[in-house]
Amino acid sequence: MPKDEADRSRSSNAFRAARRARTGRRDKPRKPFCDFPLFPHATGRWAKKTRGKFVFFGPWDDPFGALERYTSQRDALHAGLVPRGAIKAAPRGVPTSGAEEGSAAARAGGEEERP
């Protein structure tokens, strides 16, 4: 490798390190092994894009736990179903199943008291 190429690569590495220090970003981890099905997402979680949507399986610190969650939910995800154990937040303005007393869901679904 010629000297000027070595200097250029050193300076670009120094530039990247300085930029990470300024922005507070950390480097994405490498995959634990070649055929690992998940990728490190910028949010700090292992992810997989399935049927056009990102699905997250766990933090970067626990790649094998994320892999275990992925393998347990893989068939349901590829079939387009919501896997067991997946927590899905209700959209804004929609009451949850554990509606408080006096809410619209409690009034509509509950039995009325008769005199």
Buried (B, 14 or more C-beta within 10 A) or exposed (E): EEEEEEEEEEEEEEEEEEEEEEEEEEEEEEBEEEEBEBEBBEEEBBBBEBEEEEBBBBEBEBBEEBBEBBEEBBEBBEEEEEBEEEEEEEEEEEBEEEBEEEEEBEEEEEEEEEE
